[in-house]
């Protein structure tokens, strides 16, 4: 049995949450919202990384250029969201 699939949330789920919200997030509010939705102890994975907490996932997405940043906060860059 694959424990990763049972215990880890894919980053795509978080990307979907950010996109569906329709508003910019401060990084701090985004980390809190992720914790509220999936739990403070939740771990996340992407196609290339695993074992991240919410703050690490937000940093990972930022480092990969997935966000459009402004003074209001971050939103997803739709041109940078993989479709698999």
C-alpha positions, 0 to 999 in steps of 0.5 A: 500500500502506498503511504504517500498517497494516503498521508500526503496531499498533492500540491495541485489540491492547494493550487486549486484552492488558491485559484478557486478563491479568486483573491490574493493571499498574503503568504502568512494567510495562505499558510494559515488557510492551508493548515485550516483546510488540511490540518496543521500536521498535513504534509504535501507533495508535488511531482518533484518534491515530498514531505513539505509542510504548508510553509514549505509548499508555499515557498516551493510554489513561489520558487517555481514561479507559480505565483503572480505577486503584488502588494495585495498578495499572491495569486496563481499564475495560470500559465505556470500551472501544470495540467497533469 
